[in-house]
């Protein structure tokens, strides 16, 4: 058996560094706030220092790094990143085993012909992982020597264990052994600090003193590891993502995003005639915790119209309590078996919608641009900012155009009076004087994730045309409101 250990050290810290590049040069502690524990524990940190803080109580870690920034661990996000890494590795070999987060084992024997030798396989494994995660690969005839090789080689490098695995392992610390911390602590008290020292002992002596773990430690230190690589089951899924044009706490806006993602997912060629057993939602917004929801269908569903009411009903009772900006949908449990059918007769509405989609595609070809036809959805009719009241969504579900606001303000040049009111407006290339101000109002939505403070003016240009302008107090610019 030929095994490669693919290792991403400090995966949590690397993920947080990519999310918070402004903290790159500052000490950061990532803390697990598990309520079942009496003390907050540090699960990772960056930049790496000579003193490891992983596993320390927060107060002890802060005594070593007094000016450190403390971040809450986002374990669901770390797991998603790791899951994507495993899926990428499955693109190289179908025999991939998931170990602890950041560690995977891959059977590579039999792939040499496909990748032109073992070096080609290792190169494909390294290239499957994003560069900023700095993966390492160790190659050996067993899992444990491969793991130690990956731990000891440089970032984005690989190391092949020599034939004498025991001699290779001898100089390394027993802290790398997958045995209990109590056994390792007792070994240290007996002076067994290196694997070579453990390997030189009699197997029966270690077994008598430390039990089965002592025997296991002796075998591993001699390079003996007969544990198999247990491949992950390949899980087919369909993933779609969209972004709202603004942070929104409106459940109607979330419904619009979910329906759009469901339309896209079921319109994909690989989903035609197929059914999904589950839909997973991931909602996020900058500066707010990630929210997740998993919806399991009682029967596999083969159309977005059937999936939508099920997902909506779950969201009505359990929806994000924080603003949403990005929404990701994952359909899983994909099968060709029929589940909930739409009926034998074709719905007239479906036929009408298909004709609209075909018309939109013809218009796109003629106009050489994006989608021409959109669906209007009212998501927050109460909102004082008109562009946040309604969203427009492409009719064609195969498109990837972003969901956009219906009434987007346009910047304009305005000359102000002594009290900041508009006196003249630049229209195209000439200035038009404001004949009178028919109405004015202001609002300050300071509590929003992105605060909105505006002063509105409905003006008469003198020729009967009425224009609505507003002065954005946050960026100190003038805009023309389209509605």
ABEGO torsion letter per residue (X at the ends): XBBBBBBBBGAAAAAAAAABAAAAABBBBBBBABAABABBBBABBOBBBABBABGBBAAAAAAABAABBBBBBBAAAAAAAAAAAAAAAAAABABBBBBBBGBBBBBABGAAAAAGEAAAAAAAAAAABBAAAGBBBBBBABAAAAAAAAAABBBGBBBBBBABAAAAAAABBAAABBBBAAAAAAAAAAGBABAAAAAABBAAAAAAAAEAAAAAAAAAAAGBBABBBBBBBBBBBBBBBBBBABBBABAAAAAAAAAAAAAAAAABAAABGBBBABBBBBBBBBGBBBBBBBBBBABBBABAAAAAAAAAAAAAABBBABBBABBBBBBBGBBABBBBBAEABBBAAAAAAAAAAAAAAAAAAAAGBBBABBBBBBABAABABAAAABBBBBABAABABBBBBABBBBBBBBBBBAAGBBABBBBEABBBBBABBABBBBBBBAABABBBBBBBBBBBAGAGBBBBBBBBAAAGBBBBBAX
